Structure formats: structure tokens, C-alpha cells
Amino acid sequence: MLSTLPTDILFNILAYLSPTTTVCNHPYLALSLVSKRLQAAVEGHTYHLLRNLAKRFPQTAPSFPPQIVSNRRIYLFHASRHCFYCDAPIHRVASVDPGVRCCAECEASVFGAAITGEHAVALYGISELELRKHCAYRTALDRWGMVRYVFEHREVARYIERVKKGEEMSVGARSENLSTVE
């Protein structure tokens, strides 16, 4: 069924695959084994990605060992070892969005205003459920495929200030008030 899709739709699907998935079992490699048409589509898509990399960072063209000959392997080899934003050689993923490899400087500039739910809970001592009720968030998958909630740090801080001022009651405070009323 996937191999019967038009090429432009197939390229849109391929664009959603993260380059930071482990290189040895990346979906590009698995899809290329399904059929010759899917292999050609994956090769064409990764060729397009490599061309874009060369345009964005002409000073650091993707380097690869000579034994790697397919576009998908060259791209995965390069993308798994370089920052998505500045192309600096790295071996880390963004803490807020593990689907992106980026250096600490780029993470601070791109994701600086974001905070994960786990970090907000540790920092402010408030439940993640409560944050999801009162603050806008987006989701991101971590490297194990688990959903992480990502919040705007300023919005979380403003909500915490409102709770401290008594303008809004936290879930824990509401349950304490209800128990004292009874």
C-alpha cells in the first residue's frame, strides 16, 4: 500500500521521520528493504536532504567513510553526528525535543524558552497534570518513544506566580480547601 502512493506524498511522509533514531534500525533503512520503489523513494528523499545540507552549510559538506555508498546511509551517518542548526560535530540530542540533534548553544537559542514537564515538576513542585490544565503545551517523543510535554517556561512561571498570589488555586490547595469545608 505504501509503495502505491504518489512520490510527493511519500516524500511528505519521509520528511516526518527523525534523523536521530538509532542509525542501525532507522526507518529509512527498513523502508528501503521493502521494495525497489520505496528504496528509490528513500534514496531520492535523502539525496534531496543531502543537497539541502550542502546548500545550508557549504563549508562543511557531509563527510562519510568511503565504504558508504547510498544516499540514505550518508545522510544518516552525517545527521546522527552533527547539529541540525549549525552543523557542528556533536553526539547529543536536544533535551526538550529528542528528535533533534543540536549543540548546547543552538538548544539555548532555539529551545531556550521551553521547559519539559519533568523539569517543571522538579523546579516548581507542581504536578504535570496541573500544568497541562493551565498552560499551553506541545508534545515531543523522547528517544524511547515516550511522550514528553513541553511548556513555555515564561507561561509556567506566570502560572506559578498566580498560584502563589492566590489568584488561582493549585489542585493540591483545592483538595485541602474542600476537606476543610466538609
C-alpha angles and dihedrals in degrees: 000000000000091000091057094060119107113263096245092054090046090052089052090053092047090051090066094059112103118235091214096068106115108287096227094059103026117149090240089064094045094047092050089059094055099073142336090254093054090045090053091047093050091046091049092048094048090046087056090049091050091049090051090050091052090050094047095044109023092163092061109040112186108278121204141169112273093242091066108088108159122087092230093055093045091050094046091046091052099039093049091057105037138066112259092220106040102013093234114156108259143151102210139088128222110272092219097044112023089188088077128066110213141151122250093257094053092044090055093049098041103033099021095117093049130090130186121237092245091052092047091051091051094043101044104020094234127129121260089228090059091049090052090052096051107026133056113248144171129211130239131180117237122219091275093052095255119140115249123192116226120198135188103258094217092051091051090049091050091050091050090051091051090050091049091050090050095243089121127022121224119233091256092051092048092054090048090051091049092051092051092049092055 
